[in-house]
């Protein structure tokens, strides 16, 4: 007997439906939704809000923001703190000794706590601050006045201290403070070059104006766990922030407050110069073949503020012109940061100088580096107090070329840190953020 064609089709359809139902019944009745796509890149933006209710805020972005809404940020501390990145982890220092690690969800950009490390609770004393990162599993704190170098694992911060290295600090010396904001809070400066960590050290006693009147460099070699010093009596103690020249060396000028010591204290005779530039080698030692007298390069100045930028052959110098009146010995030395600032570009080969042509920077009290992203350095633009000018985030495109990337709502807000956490241009496990510059405590004011 021949089976009708429509019957065969009906039978096949019923069989197919039965198979489909059976297949569906064999699966989880509540299947997990597919994971959301991850962002290709992530960025950290940390902002300080000054004032009586000042705070440190952080947020994560999938691209460099041109504007920010602080109501979307997470409050993670006070203006005494600072933020930085190691790999794709965000670390926050409370200014006292507590470090908190945060992680960012790459799909939602939500930020959550991943652990804490309380150095003071573990008995570490002295001034210290942001760690010096070597990799995602190796970083160091330097508690200079206590003569201790603390190693820990940023990947597992709750593992605690993995090694403590003792050393002998120089008499009357400590790390110099780097201002982290307009607030007056600061962090120490260091540089990492290859396998070495180094930075200027000095002591300040603002009561009787005593201090070592010579430039001093601290050098730590993690390969041998050894500390050495290089002392150069050609200049007073270097400013808190060394500027990389691009050829592996660094440039620095004596700290501006040494002017107060020279005028109001009892300096040695002859005293080291406060008006020169020194070069620091990639090994952290002074280049004895280089010294540049700024008296011959810049006319009509009263006080050298700092080296704000440097290249292999040129450096941007900020200074107080002789039209300003410096604070007296009875006034706060910090009042010098309220005075007018001028800038010139100095040729490091022949000592000549030329005008600096950057209206963006010329209108500011100062610029300080806050991060390196995609090979470009980023700076916070610090306005003059009570000027009504908002703080900015600037990208350096050249010695005299800057792009305003982000403008905050007022001068009472300031970028604390800017870093790329992951994405093109970063390497997993690499340290990001304000390059090799951070370490800690101290006071500076703009």
N, C-alpha and C positions, 0 to 999 in steps of 0.2 A: 504493500500500500504506500502510496506516495504521500509524504507529509506536506501539508499546505505551507507555502512560503511564509505567510504571515505568522503561522504558528512557530516556525523555527526562529523568526526574528523576535517574537515575544518571549520565547524561552531563553534566548541569548540575553535579552535585556534584563529579565528577572535574575539570571545568574550573575550578571555584571553588578546589578544593584546589591545583591546579597554579598558579593565579594567586597564591594565598597563599604557596606555597613560593617562587615566583619573587620575590615582594615581599620575603620574609624574606631570601633569598639576596643581595639587592641592598643590604642594610643592613650596617653595621659589625658584625662578629661579636662584638665586645666594646663595646657601647654605653656611653657615659659615664652614670653615674647622675645623676639630677637633683640640682642643688645643694641643700644643706640650707637650710632657712628661716633667715633672719637674725633675730637678736634685735632687737626694736623699740627697745631702749635699752641703754646700757652705762654702767657706773660704775667709776671708779677708787677703790680703797682702798689707801692706803700706810700701813704700820705700822713704827714703830721698835721694836726690841728692845734694851734697854739692858744694860749689863754688859760683862765682859771680852770676850765674843764677840758684842758688839752688832752689829746689822745693820739695814739698810733693806730692807723687803720690799714687794712690790706684787702686787695681784691685780685681776682684772676681774670684774664681776658684772652680771647682767641686770636686777637690781633692788637697791634699797638693802638691804643685809644686816642682819639683827638679831643675827647671830652670825657669827664667822669662825673658820676652822681655819687656823692659821698654817702647818701642814704643806703646805697647798695653795698657798701664796704662792711667789713667785719672789724669791730674794735678789738685789738689784741694787746693793748698796753697803754702806757702814758707816753708823754713826749720825752721821757728819760730813756725810752727804748729805741731799738733800731731793728730793721728787718733786712734779710739777705737771703740768697739762694745758694744751695749746693745741689747740683743736679736738678731734679725736678721737685726737691723738697724746699719748703719755705721755713726759715728759722727766725724766731723773734727773741731778742735779748731784752730783758726788762730793765736793764741799767743797774741791776744789783747783783746778779749772778744766776738768775733762773733763765734757762733756754727752753723754748717750746718749739717743737717741730710740727708743721702743718703739711698736709698733702692735698693735692688738687685732683678731683675726679676728672679724668680726661674727656668724659662724655658730657658731663653737666657743668663743669667748672666749679662745683661746690667744694668748699674748703673745710677740712676737718682736722682735729688734733691727732697727731700720730705718736706723741710721747713728750717727755720733759727730761731735762737734766739740770739739777740744782747743784751748782758748784759750791756755793756757800754752805749748803747742807752737807756736802761731802768734805768740808773742812778747808776748802781753798780760800785763801785770803789775798788781799792786795787788789790793785786795779786791773781789770781785764774787761774784755768785751767780745766783739764778734770773732769767730774762729777763723783761722787761716786754713782754707781747704786745699787738700792735695788731690783727693779723689772722693768718690761717693762713700768710701769706707775709711778714709783717713783724714783727720783734721786736727788742728792744734789751737789751744788757747795759750796765751802768754800772760801769766800773772807776774809782771816784771818786778814790782817792788817786793814781792814775796819770794822771788828767785825760783819760780816754778814754771815749767812748760807742761801743759796738760794735753794728752792725746785722747781722742774719743772717736767713735764710729758714727758718722752722721746717718748711715743707713739704719742703724739700730741704736738710737740715742739713749734708750733706757738701759742699754748695756752698761752705761756709766763710763767712768774713766778707765781707759785701757792701759795707760802708762803715764807715770809722772817723772819728769826729768828735772833735776835740780841744777841751778847755776848760780853764780855770784854776780849780783847786780853791781853796777858801778856806784861808788859813793855819791850820795846826794842826787841821784839820777832816777828818772822814770821815763816812760814813753810820753811823747808829746800828744796833746789832744787834737783831734780833728773834729771840727764842728759838723754835727750830723744834720743841723737845721738852723733856722733863725732863732731857735729857742734858747741857745746857750749851752745845750747839752752837747757833748762831744764823744768821739771815739778815737782811739789811737790809730796811727798810720803805720802800715808796714807794706812791704813789697815782697812778692815771691818771684824769684828768678831762677828757673831751673829747679835745682834741689835745695836752694837756700831761701831763707826768710830773713829779711833785714828791715831796719827802720831807725830813724833818728831818736835818740834819747837825750833828755836834759832835765834839769830840776828848776823849779820856780819857787822862790820864797818872796811873796809880795809884801812881807812885813819889813824885812830889813834889806831886800833887794840883793840877796846873795845868790850866786849861781855859778856853776862851772862855765867859764867863758871860753868854751871851745866846742867845736863840732864833734859829736860822738855818734858812732854807728854801732848798733847791735846786730850781730850776724849769728843765725842758728842754722846748723847743718843737720837735718833729720837723719841722714845716712849714718852719721857717727854720734848723734845725740850730743854734739858739742856746741858751745857758745863761745864766740870771740868778739872782740871789739876793735874798731879802728877809730883813732882820735886824730883830729886835724886842727892844729892851733892857728891856722890861717884865718878862721872865721868863727863867729859865735855859733851856738847851737842852731841847727837847721830848722826851717819852718816845718810844721806838722805834715805837709803834703809834698812828697817828691813827685815830680812830673816825668813820665816816661818820654824819651826823645824819639822812640821808634827804631833805634839802632841797638837796643838792649841796655843802654845806660839810662840814668835818671839825672834830673837837674833839680837843684834846691838852692834856696836863699836863706840867710839867717832869719830867725823868727822876729817879727816886727816888735814884739814887746821887749826885746833886748835893748831897744832904744831907751826904754824906761830905766833899765838897769844901768845903762851907760850914763844917763843924765842924773839919776837919783841915787844910785848905789855907790859902791866902792870898787870899781873894776880894777883889774891889774893894769899896770903901765909898762909897756904899751898894751892896750887891749886888742883882742882879735877884732877884725873888721865886721861891721854890720851891713856893709854895702857891696858885697861880692856875690858871685854865683859860683857854686861848686858842682862838680860832676861826680856821680856815684856810679861805679862800674857794675856790671851784671853780677859780680861776686859780693856786692855790698860794701866794698871798700872805696875810699876816696881816690879819685884820679889826681895824683900829685902833679901831673903835667898840665892840669887845667885849672885856671882861676880867672874870673872876669870881673874887673872893677867897674861897678855901675856908676861911680862918680864920673867916669870918662864917657859913659854911654848915654846918660840921661841928665838933662839940665833941670834946674829949678825944682828939685824935689826935696822934701823934708824926711820922708820915711818910705822905705821899700815895704810894700805890703806882702807880696808873694810872687812866685812864678805860677801863673794861672794855666799856661799851656806851654808845651815845648815840642820842637821838632829837632832833627839832627843838627840843623844849622841856625835855627832861630828860636826865640823864646818870647812869650808875652809876659811882660812885667807890669804889675799894678803898683801904684805908689800914691802917697799923699803929697800934693803939690805944696810949694812953699807959700802959697796964698792962704793956707789953712793954719790954725793955731793948735799945736799939740797940747794934750792935757798936761796940767802941771803935776808935780810930784805928789801933791795932796789930792788930786783927782783920780778917778778910776782909769786905769790904762785902757779899759775896754771902750772908753769914750772915743778912742781913735777910730773905731769902726763906724762912728757916726759921721766922720768927716768925708769930704768930697774925695773921689778917686779918679785918677787919670791912668792911662795905659800907653805903653809904647812897645814896639817889637824890636828886640835886640838881636843883632847878628852875633852869633857865638864864635865866629871865626875872626872877625876884625874889630869887634866891640862897638861898631856903629849902631845907630838906632833909627827907626822911622816911625811915622805916625801909624796908629792902629785904626783900621777902617772897618768897624763892625757896629753899626747903630744899635743892633739888638743887644750886644754885650755892653757897649759904652753907657747905656742907660741904667745899668745894674750896679748894685753895691759889690757883688761878687758872683762867681760861678764855682760850683763844686761838682766833681764827678759823682754820679750815682749809679752808673752801670755801663757795661759794654755789650751791645747787642748787634749781631750781624756784622761784626768788625768795626762798628761805629761807636764812638764814645758819646754818652749822654750826660748832660749836666743839669743840675737844678739852677735856675736863674734866681738870684736872691735880690729882691728890691731893697731900696733904702727904707729904714723904718719910717712909718707914718707917711709914706709917699702916696699911698692909695693905689700903687701899682701891684697887680697880682703876681704871684710866683709862677714860674714856668718850668717846663721840661724842654731842654734844647738838645738837638742833635748836632754834633760837630761835623761839618763837611769839609773843613779846611781850617788853617790857622785863623783866618778872618771870616769864615763862612759858617753861619749857624742857621738852623731851621727850627722854628718854634713848633714843637710837636704837640704840646699840651699846655693849655693855660688854665690855671686853677682860678677859683672865684675871688680870691683875695690874697693879700700878702701874709695873712695869718694861717695860710695853708702852704705846705711845702712838701715836695716829693722827697721821701726818705730813701727809697730804693726803687730801682727799675731793673728787671732781669727777664731774660727768656728762659722759661723752665724746660721746654721741650720743643722739638720741631726742627725744620731745616736750619742749619748753621750751628746747631748744638750737638754735643756728643753725650750719649748716655754716660752718666757718672762724672761729667766735667763740672767744675765749679763755675757758676754764673753770678751775675750781679755786679756789684761794684768791684770788679776785677780784683787784683791783689791789693786791695786797700781796705782795711778795717782792722781794728783791734781796739783802745777803749777806756772810757771814763774821761774825766777832764772837763774843762770849761772853756768855751769860746763864745763870743757874742758878736752879732752883726747889728 
